[in-house]
């Protein structure tokens, strides 16, 4: 589903003249990365809301998201 949405966005950007054919893969990667980050941050907020702990969850995210990005970690074969 996400690939379909990204493909449609790229096609619209190409029709509008915003993307060259040579740069399509770069834009696809960037949009995919952006969508995954948005889903990640929204999941933090959703979990905080469900547990009635939005402020502690936001503090947790502020501390651990930069730590996680700098520390490396486990690399799975697939995104899911």
C-alpha positions as CSV (number, residue, x, y, z in Angstrom):
1,X,0.0,0.0,0.0
2,X,2.7,2.4,0.9
3,X,4.6,1.7,-2.3
4,X,1.4,2.5,-4.3
5,X,1.0,5.8,-2.5
6,X,4.6,6.7,-3.1
7,X,4.4,5.8,-6.7
8,X,1.4,7.9,-7.2
9,X,3.0,10.9,-5.5
10,X,6.1,10.5,-7.7
11,X,4.0,10.3,-10.9
12,X,2.2,13.5,-9.9
13,X,5.5,15.2,-9.2
14,X,6.8,14.0,-12.6
15,X,3.7,15.4,-14.4
16,X,4.2,18.7,-12.6
17,X,7.8,18.8,-13.7
18,X,9.2,18.7,-10.2
19,X,11.2,15.4,-10.6
20,X,13.6,14.4,-13.4
21,X,13.4,10.8,-14.6
22,X,17.0,10.2,-13.3
23,X,16.1,11.3,-9.8
24,X,12.9,9.1,-9.3
25,X,14.7,6.5,-7.2
26,X,16.1,9.1,-4.9
27,X,12.7,10.7,-4.4
28,X,11.1,7.3,-3.8
29,X,13.7,6.5,-1.1
30,X,13.2,9.9,0.5
31,X,9.4,9.7,0.6
32,X,9.5,6.1,1.9
33,X,11.9,7.2,4.7
34,X,9.6,10.2,5.5
35,X,6.5,8.1,5.7
36,X,8.2,5.5,8.0
37,X,9.4,8.3,10.3
38,X,5.9,9.9,10.4
39,X,4.4,6.5,11.3
40,X,7.0,6.0,13.9
41,X,6.3,9.3,15.6
42,X,2.5,8.9,15.4
43,X,2.8,5.5,17.0
44,X,4.6,7.1,20.0
45,X,1.7,9.6,20.3
46,X,-0.9,6.9,19.9
47,X,0.7,4.7,22.6
48,X,1.0,7.7,24.9
49,X,-2.7,8.6,24.3
50,X,-3.9,5.0,24.9
51,X,-1.9,4.7,28.1
52,X,-2.9,8.3,29.2
53,X,0.8,9.1,29.4
54,X,1.4,11.5,26.5
55,X,3.9,13.8,28.4
56,X,6.1,10.9,29.7
57,X,6.0,9.3,26.2
58,X,7.1,12.5,24.6
59,X,10.0,12.8,27.1
60,X,10.9,9.2,26.4
61,X,10.8,10.0,22.7
62,X,12.9,13.1,23.1
63,X,15.6,11.2,24.9
64,X,15.6,7.8,23.2
65,X,15.0,8.7,19.5
66,X,18.3,10.6,19.2
67,X,20.1,7.9,21.2
68,X,18.7,5.2,19.0
69,X,19.7,6.9,15.8
70,X,23.3,7.4,17.1
71,X,23.8,3.9,18.6
72,X,23.1,1.7,15.6
73,X,21.5,-1.6,16.7
74,X,19.8,-4.6,15.2
75,X,19.4,-4.7,11.4
76,X,16.5,-6.8,10.2
77,X,16.2,-8.3,6.7
78,X,12.8,-6.6,6.2
79,X,11.2,-3.4,7.5
80,X,8.4,-5.3,9.2
